[in-house]
Amino acid sequence: MSAEAVAPLKRALPAVAAHTVEAITSGVPAYARAFSGDLGPKIETAVRAALATFLNLVSRPTGAAESPLAPALEAAYALGRGEARNGRSLDALLAAYRLGARVAWRELAAISVRTGQDSEALAHFAELVFAYIDELSAASVAGHADELATSGRARRRHLERLAQALLAGEPAQVVTAAAERAEWLPPRTLTAVLVREPAAGAVLDLLDARTLLVAEAGPEEMSVLLVADAHGSSRAHLMRLLAGRGAVVGPALPWLRVRDSLERAVRTSRFAASTGRAPIDTEDHLVTLVLTADPQALADLRAKALARSPPSGSR
């Protein structure tokens, strides 16, 4: 568009931006509070800047090397990341883009008609408006996806470190700090479960969302599940989920003592064999666990008992 055609549009920018914000406020409820609060003037300024960028874009000379679009795309990308950081989907933001585009186009088109623009110019202008909104939307989608991926990777790392701290028997204050960094709400109990992949991954989604998975942390490179709040009646449900998966289930213990649960599961796995579909429950092997608690001491006791016994036929 020519500079003469764009000039009246630029003069009307403050009013168009205000009308656009008003329409978004009433049409997208998720943003009503943000617009009415302290962020309102900042958002209106951002809308005005986006419209100004668009008008600069359509009025630049053909073949111009520099494009004013980059700052607008960076801002849209940042908006997408911000929505992800605040735990929101993109539904409201994309709805705001669509509604804002319709309102801005209606206002700008009316001004263009009043200044004598023909239908061909208006049609081309409409294409540019909605292509611009599509680019802004795509930038926000990319920002949202990148933030989710980044925050997801960071949280997975924090959860892995938390699980490692638990299994290493780190001091309570260290483990608690790791839980806070991972945004992980400690359960009452944790139950250590030895299970092979892919069974561990398959059953993980069926368990409490706070359950932690540590790959290849058990004997013979078995994975370890630290299952949240599987005590009481919930233990029977856990056993049903693990049926046919060759699992060994430790006791439910206070969450900071889950290392003891793992040690008992590991010890039980050394002498107990799975029978049928049922997982191995360490609670069924407590007597054997007690008797084998110190195998060297048991061997020494046996040797002493044999040494004191009179030889056969020595009367």
Phi and psi restraints in degrees (value plus and minus 20) as a CYANA .aco file:
   2 SER   PHI     -94.3   -54.3
   2 SER   PSI     139.6   179.6
   3 ALA   PHI     -81.7   -41.7
   3 ALA   PSI     -54.5   -14.5
   4 GLU   PHI     -86.2   -46.2
   4 GLU   PSI     -55.8   -15.8
   5 ALA   PHI     -94.2   -54.2
   5 ALA   PSI     -51.1   -11.1
   6 VAL   PHI    -103.5   -63.5
   6 VAL   PSI     -46.6    -6.6
   7 ALA   PHI     -73.5   -33.5
   7 ALA   PSI     -69.6   -29.6
   8 PRO   PHI     -85.2   -45.2
   8 PRO   PSI     -48.4    -8.4
   9 LEU   PHI     -87.6   -47.6
   9 LEU   PSI     -60.7   -20.7
  10 LYS   PHI     -85.3   -45.3
  10 LYS   PSI     -57.0   -17.0
  11 ARG   PHI     -86.0   -46.0
  11 ARG   PSI     -48.5    -8.5
  12 ALA   PHI    -109.3   -69.3
  12 ALA   PSI     -18.7    21.3
  13 LEU   PHI     -74.8   -34.8
  13 LEU   PSI     -67.6   -27.6
  14 PRO   PHI     -76.6   -36.6
  14 PRO   PSI     -63.9   -23.9
  15 ALA   PHI     -88.1   -48.1
  15 ALA   PSI     -61.8   -21.8
  16 VAL   PHI     -83.6   -43.6
  16 VAL   PSI     -62.9   -22.9
  17 ALA   PHI     -81.8   -41.8
  17 ALA   PSI     -63.0   -23.0
  18 ALA   PHI     -82.6   -42.6
  18 ALA   PSI     -63.5   -23.5
  19 HIS   PHI     -85.8   -45.8
  19 HIS   PSI     -56.2   -16.2
  20 THR   PHI     -85.7   -45.7
  20 THR   PSI     -65.1   -25.1
  21 VAL   PHI     -82.6   -42.6
  21 VAL   PSI     -61.6   -21.6
  22 GLU   PHI     -81.1   -41.1
  22 GLU   PSI     -61.9   -21.9
  23 ALA   PHI     -86.4   -46.4
  23 ALA   PSI     -60.8   -20.8
  24 ILE   PHI     -86.8   -46.8
  24 ILE   PSI     -58.8   -18.8
  25 THR   PHI     -79.8   -39.8
  25 THR   PSI     -63.2   -23.2
  26 SER   PHI    -104.1   -64.1
  26 SER   PSI     -45.3    -5.3
  27 GLY   PHI    -114.2   -74.2
  27 GLY   PSI     -39.9     0.1
  28 VAL   PHI    -145.0  -105.0
  28 VAL   PSI      71.5   111.5
  29 PRO   PHI     -74.6   -34.6
  29 PRO   PSI     -51.3   -11.3
  30 ALA   PHI     -81.5   -41.5
  30 ALA   PSI     -43.7    -3.7
  31 TYR   PHI    -122.5   -82.5
  31 TYR   PSI     -20.9    19.1
  32 ALA   PHI     -79.1   -39.1
  32 ALA   PSI     -65.4   -25.4
  33 ARG   PHI     -86.7   -46.7
  33 ARG   PSI     -61.6   -21.6
  34 ALA   PHI     -82.1   -42.1
  34 ALA   PSI     -61.8   -21.8
  35 PHE   PHI     -90.4   -50.4
  35 PHE   PSI     -52.8   -12.8
  36 SER   PHI    -101.4   -61.4
  36 SER   PSI     -35.8     4.2
  37 GLY   PHI    -111.3   -71.3
  37 GLY   PSI    -175.8  -135.8
  38 ASP   PHI     -84.0   -44.0
  38 ASP   PSI     -43.8    -3.8
  39 LEU   PHI     -97.8   -57.8
  39 LEU   PSI     -34.1     5.9
  40 GLY   PHI     -71.3   -31.3
  40 GLY   PSI     -75.8   -35.8
  41 PRO   PHI     -80.5   -40.5
  41 PRO   PSI     -56.8   -16.8
  42 LYS   PHI     -86.3   -46.3
  42 LYS   PSI     -60.0   -20.0
  43 ILE   PHI     -88.7   -48.7
  43 ILE   PSI     -59.0   -19.0
  44 GLU   PHI     -82.9   -42.9
  44 GLU   PSI     -59.2   -19.2
  45 THR   PHI     -83.1   -43.1
  45 THR   PSI     -59.3   -19.3
  46 ALA   PHI     -85.9   -45.9
  46 ALA   PSI     -60.5   -20.5
  47 VAL   PHI     -83.3   -43.3
  47 VAL   PSI     -63.1   -23.1
  48 ARG   PHI     -82.6   -42.6
  48 ARG   PSI     -60.4   -20.4
  49 ALA   PHI     -84.8   -44.8
  49 ALA   PSI     -59.7   -19.7
  50 ALA   PHI     -84.0   -44.0
  50 ALA   PSI     -61.4   -21.4
  51 LEU   PHI     -86.9   -46.9
  51 LEU   PSI     -60.6   -20.6
  52 ALA   PHI     -83.5   -43.5
  52 ALA   PSI     -60.7   -20.7
  53 THR   PHI     -80.3   -40.3
  53 THR   PSI     -62.3   -22.3
  54 PHE   PHI     -82.6   -42.6
  54 PHE   PSI     -64.8   -24.8
  55 LEU   PHI     -86.0   -46.0
  55 LEU   PSI     -56.5   -16.5
  56 ASN   PHI     -84.2   -44.2
  56 ASN   PSI     -55.5   -15.5
  57 LEU   PHI     -86.3   -46.3
  57 LEU   PSI     -66.6   -26.6
  58 VAL   PHI     -96.6   -56.6
  58 VAL   PSI     -38.2     1.8
  59 SER   PHI    -119.2   -79.2
  59 SER   PSI     -21.3    18.7
  60 ARG   PHI     -91.1   -51.1
  60 ARG   PSI     131.1   171.1
  61 PRO   PHI     -81.6   -41.6
  61 PRO   PSI     125.9   165.9
  62 THR   PHI     -80.3   -40.3
  62 THR   PSI     111.7   151.7
  63 GLY   PHI      65.4   105.4
  63 GLY   PSI     -14.3    25.7
  64 ALA   PHI     -82.1   -42.1
  64 ALA   PSI     117.5   157.5
  65 ALA   PHI     -92.1   -52.1
  65 ALA   PSI     -61.4   -21.4
  66 GLU   PHI    -113.7   -73.7
  66 GLU   PSI     120.5   160.5
  67 SER   PHI    -134.6   -94.6
  67 SER   PSI     116.0   156.0
  68 PRO   PHI    -100.3   -60.3
  68 PRO   PSI     -14.1    25.9
  69 LEU   PHI     -95.2   -55.2
  69 LEU   PSI     -49.5    -9.5
  70 ALA   PHI     -73.9   -33.9
  70 ALA   PSI     -68.3   -28.3
  71 PRO   PHI     -79.8   -39.8
  71 PRO   PSI     -58.4   -18.4
  72 ALA   PHI     -85.7   -45.7
  72 ALA   PSI     -60.7   -20.7
  73 LEU   PHI     -86.5   -46.5
  73 LEU   PSI     -58.4   -18.4
  74 GLU   PHI     -83.6   -43.6
  74 GLU   PSI     -59.8   -19.8
  75 ALA   PHI     -85.9   -45.9
  75 ALA   PSI     -60.7   -20.7
  76 ALA   PHI     -86.1   -46.1
  76 ALA   PSI     -60.0   -20.0
  77 TYR   PHI     -80.2   -40.2
  77 TYR   PSI     -65.1   -25.1
  78 ALA   PHI     -83.9   -43.9
  78 ALA   PSI     -56.3   -16.3
  79 LEU   PHI     -81.6   -41.6
  79 LEU   PSI     -63.0   -23.0
  80 GLY   PHI     -81.6   -41.6
  80 GLY   PSI     -63.6   -23.6
  81 ARG   PHI     -83.6   -43.6
  81 ARG   PSI     -60.1   -20.1
  82 GLY   PHI     -82.9   -42.9
  82 GLY   PSI     -60.2   -20.2
  83 GLU   PHI     -82.2   -42.2
  83 GLU   PSI     -61.4   -21.4
  84 ALA   PHI     -85.9   -45.9
  84 ALA   PSI     -61.8   -21.8
  85 ARG   PHI     -82.3   -42.3
  85 ARG   PSI     -51.8   -11.8
  86 ASN   PHI    -108.6   -68.6
  86 ASN   PSI     -11.6    28.4
  87 GLY   PHI      54.6    94.6
  87 GLY   PSI       1.8    41.8
  88 ARG   PHI    -127.2   -87.2
  88 ARG   PSI     131.6   171.6
  89 SER   PHI     -97.5   -57.5
  89 SER   PSI     159.0   199.0
  90 LEU   PHI    -110.8   -70.8
  90 LEU   PSI     -18.4    21.6
  91 ASP   PHI     -76.4   -36.4
  91 ASP   PSI     -68.0   -28.0
  92 ALA   PHI     -87.2   -47.2
  92 ALA   PSI     -62.6   -22.6
  93 LEU   PHI     -84.4   -44.4
  93 LEU   PSI     -64.8   -24.8
  94 LEU   PHI     -87.7   -47.7
  94 LEU   PSI     -54.5   -14.5
  95 ALA   PHI     -84.4   -44.4
  95 ALA   PSI     -59.6   -19.6
  96 ALA   PHI     -84.5   -44.5
  96 ALA   PSI     -60.0   -20.0
  97 TYR   PHI     -79.5   -39.5
  97 TYR   PSI     -68.4   -28.4
  98 ARG   PHI     -83.5   -43.5
  98 ARG   PSI     -66.1   -26.1
  99 LEU   PHI     -86.3   -46.3
  99 LEU   PSI     -63.3   -23.3
 100 GLY   PHI     -80.0   -40.0
 100 GLY   PSI     -59.2   -19.2
 101 ALA   PHI     -84.1   -44.1
 101 ALA   PSI     -62.0   -22.0
 102 ARG   PHI     -84.8   -44.8
 102 ARG   PSI     -65.2   -25.2
 103 VAL   PHI     -86.5   -46.5
 103 VAL   PSI     -66.3   -26.3
 104 ALA   PHI     -82.2   -42.2
 104 ALA   PSI     -61.2   -21.2
 105 TRP   PHI     -83.2   -43.2
 105 TRP   PSI     -63.8   -23.8
 106 ARG   PHI     -80.1   -40.1
 106 ARG   PSI     -63.0   -23.0
 107 GLU   PHI     -88.3   -48.3
 107 GLU   PSI     -66.7   -26.7
 108 LEU   PHI     -88.8   -48.8
 108 LEU   PSI     -56.5   -16.5
 109 ALA   PHI     -84.8   -44.8
 109 ALA   PSI     -60.3   -20.3
 110 ALA   PHI     -81.6   -41.6
 110 ALA   PSI     -60.9   -20.9
 111 ILE   PHI     -85.1   -45.1
 111 ILE   PSI     -61.8   -21.8
 112 SER   PHI     -83.5   -43.5
 112 SER   PSI     -58.8   -18.8
 113 VAL   PHI     -84.4   -44.4
 113 VAL   PSI     -62.8   -22.8
 114 ARG   PHI     -84.0   -44.0
 114 ARG   PSI     -47.7    -7.7
 115 THR   PHI    -112.4   -72.4
 115 THR   PSI     -12.1    27.9
 116 GLY   PHI      70.3   110.3
 116 GLY   PSI      -1.4    38.6
 117 GLN   PHI     -91.9   -51.9
 117 GLN   PSI     121.0   161.0
 118 ASP   PHI    -103.6   -63.6
 118 ASP   PSI     152.0   192.0
 119 SER   PHI     -83.8   -43.8
 119 SER   PSI     -55.0   -15.0
 120 GLU   PHI     -85.4   -45.4
 120 GLU   PSI     -61.7   -21.7
 121 ALA   PHI     -85.9   -45.9
 121 ALA   PSI     -59.2   -19.2
 122 LEU   PHI     -86.3   -46.3
 122 LEU   PSI     -59.8   -19.8
 123 ALA   PHI     -83.2   -43.2
 123 ALA   PSI     -63.2   -23.2
 124 HIS   PHI     -84.5   -44.5
 124 HIS   PSI     -59.2   -19.2
 125 PHE   PHI     -82.2   -42.2
 125 PHE   PSI     -61.6   -21.6
 126 ALA   PHI     -81.5   -41.5
 126 ALA   PSI     -63.2   -23.2
 127 GLU   PHI     -78.9   -38.9
 127 GLU   PSI     -61.8   -21.8
 128 LEU   PHI     -86.3   -46.3
 128 LEU   PSI     -60.9   -20.9
 129 VAL   PHI     -78.8   -38.8
 129 VAL   PSI     -70.4   -30.4
 130 PHE   PHI     -97.9   -57.9
 130 PHE   PSI     -46.2    -6.2
 131 ALA   PHI     -87.1   -47.1
 131 ALA   PSI     -57.7   -17.7
 132 TYR   PHI     -84.1   -44.1
 132 TYR   PSI     -64.5   -24.5
 133 ILE   PHI     -84.2   -44.2
 133 ILE   PSI     -57.8   -17.8
 134 ASP   PHI     -80.7   -40.7
 134 ASP   PSI     -60.3   -20.3
 135 GLU   PHI     -87.6   -47.6
 135 GLU   PSI     -61.5   -21.5
 136 LEU   PHI     -82.6   -42.6
 136 LEU   PSI     -62.5   -22.5
 137 SER   PHI     -81.7   -41.7
 137 SER   PSI     -64.3   -24.3
 138 ALA   PHI     -82.9   -42.9
 138 ALA   PSI     -58.5   -18.5
 139 ALA   PHI     -85.3   -45.3
 139 ALA   PSI     -59.7   -19.7
 140 SER   PHI     -87.9   -47.9
 140 SER   PSI     -58.9   -18.9
 141 VAL   PHI     -81.2   -41.2
 141 VAL   PSI     -63.1   -23.1
 142 ALA   PHI     -83.5   -43.5
 142 ALA   PSI     -62.6   -22.6
 143 GLY   PHI     -83.9   -43.9
 143 GLY   PSI     -61.2   -21.2
 144 HIS   PHI     -82.9   -42.9
 144 HIS   PSI     -66.5   -26.5
 145 ALA   PHI     -84.2   -44.2
 145 ALA   PSI     -61.5   -21.5
 146 ASP   PHI     -85.2   -45.2
 146 ASP   PSI     -59.9   -19.9
 147 GLU   PHI     -86.3   -46.3
 147 GLU   PSI     -62.1   -22.1
 148 LEU   PHI     -82.3   -42.3
 148 LEU   PSI     -62.3   -22.3
 149 ALA   PHI     -85.2   -45.2
 149 ALA   PSI     -63.5   -23.5
 150 THR   PHI     -85.2   -45.2
 150 THR   PSI     -68.7   -28.7
 151 SER   PHI     -88.0   -48.0
 151 SER   PSI     -54.3   -14.3
 152 GLY   PHI     -85.2   -45.2
 152 GLY   PSI     -63.3   -23.3
 153 ARG   PHI     -84.3   -44.3
 153 ARG   PSI     -62.5   -22.5
 154 ALA   PHI     -83.1   -43.1
 154 ALA   PSI     -62.9   -22.9
 155 ARG   PHI     -88.5   -48.5
 155 ARG   PSI     -57.2   -17.2
 156 ARG   PHI     -81.4   -41.4
 156 ARG   PSI     -59.7   -19.7
 157 ARG   PHI     -84.0   -44.0
 157 ARG   PSI     -62.1   -22.1
 158 HIS   PHI     -84.7   -44.7
 158 HIS   PSI     -59.5   -19.5
 159 LEU   PHI     -86.4   -46.4
 159 LEU   PSI     -58.6   -18.6
 160 GLU   PHI     -82.5   -42.5
 160 GLU   PSI     -63.2   -23.2
 161 ARG   PHI     -86.2   -46.2
 161 ARG   PSI     -56.5   -16.5
 162 LEU   PHI     -81.2   -41.2
 162 LEU   PSI     -68.4   -28.4
 163 ALA   PHI     -81.7   -41.7
 163 ALA   PSI     -60.7   -20.7
 164 GLN   PHI     -84.3   -44.3
 164 GLN   PSI     -59.5   -19.5
 165 ALA   PHI     -85.1   -45.1
 165 ALA   PSI     -59.4   -19.4
 166 LEU   PHI     -83.3   -43.3
 166 LEU   PSI     -66.2   -26.2
 167 LEU   PHI     -94.0   -54.0
 167 LEU   PSI     -42.3    -2.3
 168 ALA   PHI    -104.0   -64.0
 168 ALA   PSI     -27.1    12.9
 169 GLY   PHI      50.8    90.8
 169 GLY   PSI      14.2    54.2
 170 GLU   PHI     -82.9   -42.9
 170 GLU   PSI     136.8   176.8
 171 PRO   PHI     -76.6   -36.6
 171 PRO   PSI     133.1   173.1
 172 ALA   PHI     -76.1   -36.1
 172 ALA   PSI     -60.0   -20.0
 173 GLN   PHI     -87.2   -47.2
 173 GLN   PSI     -52.2   -12.2
 174 VAL   PHI     -89.1   -49.1
 174 VAL   PSI     -64.7   -24.7
 175 VAL   PHI     -87.3   -47.3
 175 VAL   PSI     -61.0   -21.0
 176 THR   PHI     -82.9   -42.9
 176 THR   PSI     -60.9   -20.9
 177 ALA   PHI     -84.1   -44.1
 177 ALA   PSI     -59.4   -19.4
 178 ALA   PHI     -84.0   -44.0
 178 ALA   PSI     -58.7   -18.7
 179 ALA   PHI     -84.2   -44.2
 179 ALA   PSI     -59.5   -19.5
 180 GLU   PHI     -85.7   -45.7
 180 GLU   PSI     -61.7   -21.7
 181 ARG   PHI     -83.4   -43.4
 181 ARG   PSI     -54.6   -14.6
 182 ALA   PHI    -103.7   -63.7
 182 ALA   PSI     -21.2    18.8
 183 GLU   PHI      34.4    74.4
 183 GLU   PSI      25.7    65.7
 184 TRP   PHI    -132.3   -92.3
 184 TRP   PSI      99.6   139.6
 185 LEU   PHI    -103.4   -63.4
 185 LEU   PSI      94.5   134.5
 186 PRO   PHI     -79.4   -39.4
 186 PRO   PSI     115.1   155.1
 187 PRO   PHI    -101.9   -61.9
 187 PRO   PSI     156.9   196.9
 188 ARG   PHI     -89.7   -49.7
 188 ARG   PSI     -63.4   -23.4
 189 THR   PHI    -154.5  -114.5
 189 THR   PSI     140.0   180.0
 190 LEU   PHI    -149.1  -109.1
 190 LEU   PSI     123.0   163.0
 191 THR   PHI    -141.7  -101.7
 191 THR   PSI     103.7   143.7
 192 ALA   PHI    -102.0   -62.0
 192 ALA   PSI     112.3   152.3
 193 VAL   PHI    -148.4  -108.4
 193 VAL   PSI     106.4   146.4
 194 LEU   PHI    -111.5   -71.5
 194 LEU   PSI     108.1   148.1
 195 VAL   PHI    -176.8  -136.8
 195 VAL   PSI     128.2   168.2
 196 ARG   PHI    -108.7   -68.7
 196 ARG   PSI     131.8   171.8
 197 GLU   PHI     -94.1   -54.1
 197 GLU   PSI     131.2   171.2
 198 PRO   PHI    -106.0   -66.0
 198 PRO   PSI     -13.2    26.8
 199 ALA   PHI     -79.4   -39.4
 199 ALA   PSI     -56.8   -16.8
 200 ALA   PHI     -81.8   -41.8
 200 ALA   PSI     -68.2   -28.2
 201 GLY   PHI     -86.4   -46.4
 201 GLY   PSI     -55.2   -15.2
 202 ALA   PHI     -87.1   -47.1
 202 ALA   PSI     -56.6   -16.6
 203 VAL   PHI    -108.2   -68.2
 203 VAL   PSI     -36.5     3.5
 204 LEU   PHI     -78.1   -38.1
 204 LEU   PSI     -64.1   -24.1
 205 ASP   PHI     -87.8   -47.8
 205 ASP   PSI     -33.8     6.2
 206 LEU   PHI    -111.8   -71.8
 206 LEU   PSI     -26.1    13.9
 207 LEU   PHI    -122.5   -82.5
 207 LEU   PSI     152.8   192.8
 208 ASP   PHI     -70.1   -30.1
 208 ASP   PSI     116.9   156.9
 209 ALA   PHI     -81.2   -41.2
 209 ALA   PSI     -38.0     2.0
 210 ARG   PHI    -105.4   -65.4
 210 ARG   PSI     -21.4    18.6
 211 THR   PHI     -83.9   -43.9
 211 THR   PSI     116.6   156.6
 212 LEU   PHI    -126.6   -86.6
 212 LEU   PSI     123.7   163.7
 213 LEU   PHI    -138.0   -98.0
 213 LEU   PSI     108.6   148.6
 214 VAL   PHI    -142.4  -102.4
 214 VAL   PSI      91.1   131.1
 215 ALA   PHI     -93.7   -53.7
 215 ALA   PSI     118.1   158.1
 216 GLU   PHI      32.6    72.6
 216 GLU   PSI      22.4    62.4
 217 ALA   PHI    -123.0   -83.0
 217 ALA   PSI     -29.7    10.3
 218 GLY   PHI    -121.9   -81.9
 218 GLY   PSI    -193.1  -153.1
 219 PRO   PHI     -84.9   -44.9
 219 PRO   PSI     129.6   169.6
 220 GLU   PHI      32.9    72.9
 220 GLU   PSI      15.8    55.8
 221 GLU   PHI      37.3    77.3
 221 GLU   PSI      12.2    52.2
 222 MET   PHI     -95.2   -55.2
 222 MET   PSI     128.4   168.4
 223 SER   PHI    -100.1   -60.1
 223 SER   PSI     136.9   176.9
 224 VAL   PHI    -139.5   -99.5
 224 VAL   PSI     106.4   146.4
 225 LEU   PHI    -122.5   -82.5
 225 LEU   PSI     111.3   151.3
 226 LEU   PHI    -126.0   -86.0
 226 LEU   PSI      75.9   115.9
 227 VAL   PHI    -107.7   -67.7
 227 VAL   PSI     107.0   147.0
 228 ALA   PHI    -100.1   -60.1
 228 ALA   PSI     115.0   155.0
 229 ASP   PHI      28.5    68.5
 229 ASP   PSI      31.8    71.8
 230 ALA   PHI    -123.5   -83.5
 230 ALA   PSI      20.0    60.0
 231 HIS   PHI    -122.1   -82.1
 231 HIS   PSI     149.6   189.6
 232 GLY   PHI      42.6    82.6
 232 GLY   PSI    -157.1  -117.1
 233 SER   PHI     -86.8   -46.8
 233 SER   PSI     -39.7     0.3
 234 SER   PHI     -90.2   -50.2
 234 SER   PSI     -40.6    -0.6
 235 ARG   PHI     -85.6   -45.6
 235 ARG   PSI     -58.9   -18.9
 236 ALA   PHI     -82.4   -42.4
 236 ALA   PSI     -58.3   -18.3
 237 HIS   PHI     -84.2   -44.2
 237 HIS   PSI     -62.0   -22.0
 238 LEU   PHI     -80.2   -40.2
 238 LEU   PSI     -63.8   -23.8
 239 MET   PHI     -81.1   -41.1
 239 MET   PSI     -59.2   -19.2
 240 ARG   PHI     -85.5   -45.5
 240 ARG   PSI     -60.0   -20.0
 241 LEU   PHI     -84.7   -44.7
 241 LEU   PSI     -51.2   -11.2
 242 LEU   PHI    -110.8   -70.8
 242 LEU   PSI     -19.1    20.9
 243 ALA   PHI     -78.4   -38.4
 243 ALA   PSI     113.3   153.3
 244 GLY   PHI      55.8    95.8
 244 GLY   PSI      -8.8    31.2
 245 ARG   PHI    -129.6   -89.6
 245 ARG   PSI     -14.4    25.6
 246 GLY   PHI      44.6    84.6
 246 GLY   PSI      14.2    54.2
 247 ALA   PHI    -109.8   -69.8
 247 ALA   PSI     135.5   175.5
 248 VAL   PHI    -140.7  -100.7
 248 VAL   PSI     104.6   144.6
 249 VAL   PHI    -131.2   -91.2
 249 VAL   PSI      98.8   138.8
 250 GLY   PHI     -99.3   -59.3
 250 GLY   PSI     158.5   198.5
 251 PRO   PHI     -95.0   -55.0
 251 PRO   PSI     134.4   174.4
 252 ALA   PHI    -100.3   -60.3
 252 ALA   PSI      99.7   139.7
 253 LEU   PHI    -148.1  -108.1
 253 LEU   PSI     140.1   180.1
 254 PRO   PHI     -68.1   -28.1
 254 PRO   PSI     119.3   159.3
 255 TRP   PHI     -75.5   -35.5
 255 TRP   PSI     -51.8   -11.8
 256 LEU   PHI     -93.8   -53.8
 256 LEU   PSI     -30.8     9.2
 257 ARG   PHI    -126.9   -86.9
 257 ARG   PSI      -0.6    39.4
 258 VAL   PHI     -83.1   -43.1
 258 VAL   PSI     -41.6    -1.6
 259 ARG   PHI     -80.1   -40.1
 259 ARG   PSI     -57.6   -17.6
 260 ASP   PHI     -85.2   -45.2
 260 ASP   PSI     -56.7   -16.7
 261 SER   PHI     -83.8   -43.8
 261 SER   PSI     -61.3   -21.3
 262 LEU   PHI     -85.5   -45.5
 262 LEU   PSI     -62.9   -22.9
 263 GLU   PHI     -80.1   -40.1
 263 GLU   PSI     -59.3   -19.3
 264 ARG   PHI     -88.7   -48.7
 264 ARG   PSI     -58.7   -18.7
 265 ALA   PHI     -84.4   -44.4
 265 ALA   PSI     -61.2   -21.2
 266 VAL   PHI     -83.8   -43.8
 266 VAL   PSI     -65.6   -25.6
 267 ARG   PHI     -82.0   -42.0
 267 ARG   PSI     -61.8   -21.8
 268 THR   PHI     -85.1   -45.1
 268 THR   PSI     -56.3   -16.3
 269 SER   PHI     -84.6   -44.6
 269 SER   PSI     -38.9     1.1
 270 ARG   PHI     -97.3   -57.3
 270 ARG   PSI     -43.3    -3.3
 271 PHE   PHI    -145.7  -105.7
 271 PHE   PSI     -35.8     4.2
 272 ALA   PHI    -118.1   -78.1
 272 ALA   PSI     117.2   157.2
 273 ALA   PHI    -131.9   -91.9
 273 ALA   PSI     120.6   160.6
 274 SER   PHI     -87.7   -47.7
 274 SER   PSI     115.1   155.1
 275 THR   PHI    -138.5   -98.5
 275 THR   PSI      99.4   139.4
 276 GLY   PHI      49.8    89.8
 276 GLY   PSI    -166.7  -126.7
 277 ARG   PHI    -108.0   -68.0
 277 ARG   PSI     -40.2    -0.2
 278 ALA   PHI     -89.6   -49.6
 278 ALA   PSI     119.4   159.4
 279 PRO   PHI     -90.2   -50.2
 279 PRO   PSI     142.3   182.3
 280 ILE   PHI     -99.8   -59.8
 280 ILE   PSI     103.5   143.5
 281 ASP   PHI    -124.0   -84.0
 281 ASP   PSI      97.8   137.8
 282 THR   PHI     -80.9   -40.9
 282 THR   PSI     -43.4    -3.4
 283 GLU   PHI     -85.8   -45.8
 283 GLU   PSI     -41.6    -1.6
 284 ASP   PHI    -103.9   -63.9
 284 ASP   PSI     -22.8    17.2
 285 HIS   PHI    -147.0  -107.0
 285 HIS   PSI       6.4    46.4
 286 LEU   PHI     -83.4   -43.4
 286 LEU   PSI     -59.7   -19.7
 287 VAL   PHI     -82.1   -42.1
 287 VAL   PSI     -68.0   -28.0
 288 THR   PHI     -82.0   -42.0
 288 THR   PSI     -58.9   -18.9
 289 LEU   PHI     -82.6   -42.6
 289 LEU   PSI     -60.2   -20.2
 290 VAL   PHI     -86.7   -46.7
 290 VAL   PSI     -65.2   -25.2
 291 LEU   PHI     -87.4   -47.4
 291 LEU   PSI     -47.2    -7.2
 292 THR   PHI    -125.5   -85.5
 292 THR   PSI      -3.1    36.9
 293 ALA   PHI     -80.3   -40.3
 293 ALA   PSI     -56.8   -16.8
 294 ASP   PHI    -151.6  -111.6
 294 ASP   PSI      65.4   105.4
 295 PRO   PHI     -79.3   -39.3
 295 PRO   PSI     -52.8   -12.8
 296 GLN   PHI     -89.4   -49.4
 296 GLN   PSI     -61.3   -21.3
 297 ALA   PHI     -83.4   -43.4
 297 ALA   PSI     -58.6   -18.6
 298 LEU   PHI     -84.3   -44.3
 298 LEU   PSI     -59.9   -19.9
 299 ALA   PHI     -86.1   -46.1
 299 ALA   PSI     -60.8   -20.8
 300 ASP   PHI     -84.1   -44.1
 300 ASP   PSI     -61.5   -21.5
 301 LEU   PHI     -83.2   -43.2
 301 LEU   PSI     -62.2   -22.2
 302 ARG   PHI     -82.6   -42.6
 302 ARG   PSI     -62.3   -22.3
 303 ALA   PHI     -83.5   -43.5
 303 ALA   PSI     -61.1   -21.1
 304 LYS   PHI     -85.5   -45.5
 304 LYS   PSI     -60.6   -20.6
 305 ALA   PHI     -83.8   -43.8
 305 ALA   PSI     -60.7   -20.7
 306 LEU   PHI     -87.3   -47.3
 306 LEU   PSI     -56.5   -16.5
 307 ALA   PHI     -86.7   -46.7
 307 ALA   PSI     -51.4   -11.4
 308 ARG   PHI    -103.4   -63.4
 308 ARG   PSI     -39.4     0.6
 309 SER   PHI     -94.3   -54.3
 309 SER   PSI     114.1   154.1
 310 PRO   PHI     -87.3   -47.3
 310 PRO   PSI     127.2   167.2
 311 PRO   PHI     -80.2   -40.2
 311 PRO   PSI     130.7   170.7
 312 SER   PHI     -82.1   -42.1
 312 SER   PSI     111.1   151.1
 313 GLY   PHI      56.4    96.4
 313 GLY   PSI       1.8    41.8
 314 SER   PHI    -117.7   -77.7
 314 SER   PSI      15.3    55.3
